[in-house]
Amino acid sequence: MVSHCANPKCSKPLHYLREGRIFVFDVTAGEADENGKRSRRMEHYWLCGVCAQTMAMEQSADGVRVVARRRGRVQEIPLIRSAIAS
């Protein structure tokens, strides 16, 4: 459950969904079960209204991260570890 802004420098508590932006990512677990299948689930992240004006979120092979938008360039912010990533 989303409880605060995904920006580690902000972490504003989520009280209402009327501001900000929700990001949803399809996440695959690192280890397969006995049948060779990996579990998958949707993970939700929220950026508050202030952070959503200048930041976005993206998924990479390493996990989900907050990125700052800068005139055509993106500045990386530390990785957010998935709850099911190994």
Rosetta blueprint (number, residue, H / E / L):
1 M L
2 V L
3 S L
4 H E
5 C L
6 A L
7 N L
8 P L
9 K L
10 C L
11 S L
12 K L
13 P E
14 L L
15 H L
16 Y L
17 L L
18 R L
19 E L
20 G L
21 R E
22 I E
23 F E
24 V E
25 F E
26 D E
27 V E
28 T E
29 A E
30 G E
31 E E
32 A E
33 D L
34 E L
35 N L
36 G L
37 K L
38 R E
39 S E
40 R E
41 R E
42 M E
43 E E
44 H E
45 Y E
46 W E
47 L E
48 C L
49 G H
50 V H
51 C H
52 A H
53 Q H
54 T H
55 M E
56 A E
57 M E
58 E E
59 Q E
60 S E
61 A L
62 D L
63 G E
64 V E
65 R E
66 V E
67 V E
68 A E
69 R E
70 R E
71 R L
72 G L
73 R E
74 V E
75 Q E
76 E E
77 I E
78 P E
79 L E
80 I E
81 R L
82 S L
83 A L
84 I L
85 A L
86 S L
